């Protein structure tokens, strides 16, 4: 058994304790590294999910805007149709009134011609 003069039995015990502490620290560091790697994977997955949700939201927003635009066009078309119907009714009423005026004029002319 060859020993260095500066090491005593007490010194060797200290070395064993330090080696044990070093091994424990190493194991703890490895566990922390594994936990950090797992968290990094979770973070990347969350980022990917976020991008997918953002893309899905953008598509749904585009579809909703397209539906709104379509409904606006339909409303505009209904308003134009209603306006045209109102104009048609007004024109029909105007024609009826014009016919009545023309009949009165014809009657007045007939009465003046007979007199």
C-alpha positions as CSV (number, residue, x, y, z in Angstrom):
1,X,0.0,0.0,0.0
2,X,1.8,3.1,-1.3
3,X,0.6,6.4,0.1
4,X,1.6,9.9,-0.6
5,X,2.9,11.5,2.5
6,X,0.5,14.4,2.4
7,X,-2.6,12.1,2.4
8,X,-3.7,10.7,5.6
9,X,-6.7,8.4,6.2
10,X,-8.6,11.5,7.1
11,X,-7.7,13.1,3.8
12,X,-8.8,10.0,1.9
13,X,-12.2,10.2,3.6
14,X,-12.5,13.8,2.6
15,X,-11.7,12.8,-1.0
16,X,-14.4,10.1,-0.9
17,X,-16.9,12.6,0.5
18,X,-16.0,15.2,-2.2
19,X,-16.3,12.5,-4.9
20,X,-19.7,11.5,-3.6
21,X,-20.8,15.2,-3.5
22,X,-19.5,15.7,-7.0
23,X,-21.4,12.6,-8.3
24,X,-24.6,13.9,-6.6
25,X,-24.0,17.3,-8.1
26,X,-23.4,15.8,-11.5
27,X,-26.6,13.7,-11.3
28,X,-28.6,16.7,-10.2
29,X,-27.1,18.7,-13.1
30,X,-28.0,15.9,-15.6
31,X,-31.6,15.9,-14.2
32,X,-31.8,19.6,-14.5
33,X,-30.5,19.4,-18.1
34,X,-33.1,16.7,-18.9
35,X,-35.9,18.8,-17.3
36,X,-34.7,21.8,-19.3
37,X,-34.7,19.8,-22.5
38,X,-38.2,18.5,-21.8
39,X,-39.4,22.1,-21.1
40,X,-37.8,23.2,-24.3
41,X,-39.7,20.6,-26.2
42,X,-42.9,21.6,-24.5
43,X,-42.2,25.3,-25.4
44,X,-41.6,24.4,-29.1
45,X,-44.8,22.3,-29.1
46,X,-46.7,25.2,-27.6
47,X,-45.2,27.6,-30.2
48,X,-46.2,25.2,-33.0
49,X,-49.7,24.9,-31.6
50,X,-49.9,28.7,-31.3
51,X,-48.9,29.1,-35.0
52,X,-51.4,26.5,-36.0
53,X,-54.2,28.2,-34.0
54,X,-53.2,31.5,-35.5
55,X,-53.4,30.1,-39.0
56,X,-56.7,28.5,-38.3
57,X,-58.0,31.8,-36.8
58,X,-56.8,33.7,-39.9
59,X,-58.7,31.2,-42.2
60,X,-61.9,31.5,-40.1
61,X,-61.5,35.3,-40.1
62,X,-61.2,35.3,-43.9
63,X,-64.3,33.0,-44.2
64,X,-66.2,35.3,-41.9
65,X,-65.2,38.4,-43.8
66,X,-66.2,36.7,-47.0
67,X,-69.6,35.8,-45.6
68,X,-70.1,39.4,-44.3
69,X,-69.2,40.7,-47.7
70,X,-71.6,38.3,-49.4
71,X,-74.4,39.3,-46.9
72,X,-73.6,43.0,-47.6
73,X,-73.9,42.4,-51.3
74,X,-77.2,40.5,-50.8
75,X,-78.5,43.4,-48.7
76,X,-77.5,45.9,-51.3
77,X,-79.2,43.9,-54.0
78,X,-82.4,43.6,-51.9
79,X,-82.3,47.4,-51.3
80,X,-81.9,48.0,-55.1
81,X,-84.7,45.6,-55.8
82,X,-86.9,47.3,-53.2
83,X,-86.0,50.7,-54.7
84,X,-86.8,49.5,-58.2
85,X,-90.2,48.1,-56.9
86,X,-90.9,51.4,-55.2
87,X,-90.0,53.3,-58.4
88,X,-92.2,50.8,-60.4
89,X,-95.1,51.4,-58.0
90,X,-94.6,55.2,-58.2
91,X,-94.5,55.0,-62.0
92,X,-97.7,52.9,-62.1
93,X,-99.4,55.4,-59.8
94,X,-98.1,58.2,-62.0
95,X,-99.5,56.5,-65.1
96,X,-102.8,56.0,-63.5
97,X,-102.9,59.7,-62.5
98,X,-101.8,60.7,-66.0
99,X,-104.6,58.5,-67.5
100,X,-107.1,60.2,-65.2
101,X,-105.8,63.7,-66.2
102,X,-106.0,62.7,-69.9
103,X,-109.5,61.4,-69.6
104,X,-110.5,64.7,-67.9
105,X,-108.8,66.7,-70.6
106,X,-110.6,64.6,-73.2
107,X,-113.9,65.1,-71.5
108,X,-113.3,68.9,-71.2
109,X,-112.3,69.0,-74.9
110,X,-115.4,67.0,-75.8
111,X,-117.6,69.3,-73.8
112,X,-116.0,72.4,-75.3
113,X,-116.4,71.0,-78.8
114,X,-120.1,70.3,-78.4
115,X,-120.8,73.7,-77.0
